Amino acid sequence: RQDSSMKVDADIEILMSIANPNHFDVALDMGRGTFSHNGAFVGTFEIPPATAKAMSITDMMILAKFTPEKWEALSLTAEYYRGTLSLDVDSQASIRVPALANYSYQAKVTNMRVHVNDPTMMDRHLCACPQWKDVKNSTPSLFLFE
């Protein structure tokens, strides 16, 4: 008898751009949450502390860890390649406004649907970062195929 197991564990950085139209800075002191797919937990994320400067767009990285069960991983992969992958996000954040005597509040979002392959979300013209295919973002491949 042969037993086989498969474990899926992926750490991913996700680019997020925040537009701050206010005339004062807004600080994100803590951000975290979870991803689910069809009701099944598939991962977590953290947003490192950052400040969205007044009247600007700030790019930041979300640090995500995906640990889906093996059959859920196969479903995620199939939907991704079909262009239909959607995830539900629950999140919480601590936000502070230094210019208003450090006024702070807790924000919470539940069951936010994210269409991962939505082509309307691929617009990066306001992003201050380079495209992922740009030369300065390329690293040598460790694999024989690309």
N, C-alpha and C positions, 0 to 999 in steps of 0.2 A: 504494500500500500504506500502510495506516495502522497504526502500532504504538501500542499503549496499554499502560500499566502502572499498577499500583495498589500503593501502599505503605500499610501499616497500621502506625501508631505511636501508642500511647496511654499517657499517664502517668496513673496512678490512685492515689488514697490509699485505703487499706483500713483500716477500724477494727478494732483488736484489743484485747480486754480480757483482762488477766491477773489471776487470783486468786492472792494470796500468803497462804496460811493460816499461814505461819510467824511466829514472834515476832521476826523480824529482817528487815531490808531485803535485797533481792536486786537486784544491778545487772546489767543487760544492757549489756555494753561494745561488742558487735558482733553484728549479725545480718544474714544475707543468704541468698539462695537463688535457685532457678529454678522456673519453671512449665513443665509440658509437658502436651500434650493428645494422646491416642492415640499416645504415643511421640515426638511432634514437639515440639521446643523452641518455646515461645511467649512467654517473657518472663523477667524477673529481678525481684527485690525486695531492698530494704534496710530494716532496722529501725534507726532512729536510736538512739543510746545513751539508756537510760532506767533509772529505778529503780522497782522494784515495792516500795512501802512495806509494812512488816509489817502483817499482819492486815487487808489491804485489797484492793480491786480497782482496778487501774490501767489506764486507757485510753491507747492509743498508736496512732500511725498508721504503717502499713506503706507505704512508697513503692514502688509497682510500676510497671514499664515493660513493656508488651506490644508485641512486634514480630513477630507471626505472619506467615508467608507468606500470600499473598492467598487461596489456596483454604482454608487452615487457618482464616483469619479468617472466611470465609463459614461454615465448619462450626461454629466457636465461636458465631457469631451465631445460627445456626439452632437449636443446642442450647440456648442461653440462652433464646430465646423459647419453646421447647418445654418448658422447665423441667427439662432433663436434663443441663445442663452440669456436667462433672466435670473437675477438673485434678489432675495429680500434682505434688507439691511435694517438692523436695529442699532441705534447709536446713542451715545451720551457725550456731552462736552461741557467743560467749564470755560466760560467766556468772561473776559474782564475788559473794562474800558478805563485805562489809566487816567485819561483827561477828565473823567467824571468821578474823581475821588476814589478810583479803583472800584467803581461799581461792578459787581459780578453777578452772574446768573448761570443756572444750570439749564442746558438745552437737552431735549430728548426727542428722538425721532424713532418711530416704530413702523415696521412693515413698509418701508420705502422700497418700491420696486425699481431695480436698476437693470436696464436692458443693455447687457454687456456689449453686444454686437451692433447697437443702434448706429447706423451710418451718420445720423444727424449729430451725434456726439463726438465725431471725429475732427471737428473744426478746431484747429489749434492756432489760428492766426493771432489770437490775443495772448498766447502763452509766451512767457519769457525764456522758456527752455528750448534747446535744440530738438529737432525731430529725432526719434529713436534710431533712424537709419543714418544719421549724420556721422561723418568720419570721426569726430571727437567722442562719439558714444560707442564706437565699435571696439570690440575686443576679439582677439583671436579665438576661433572656435576650438573647443576641446574635442569635438566630435568629427568623424570623417564625413558626415553629411550635414547639409544645412537646409 
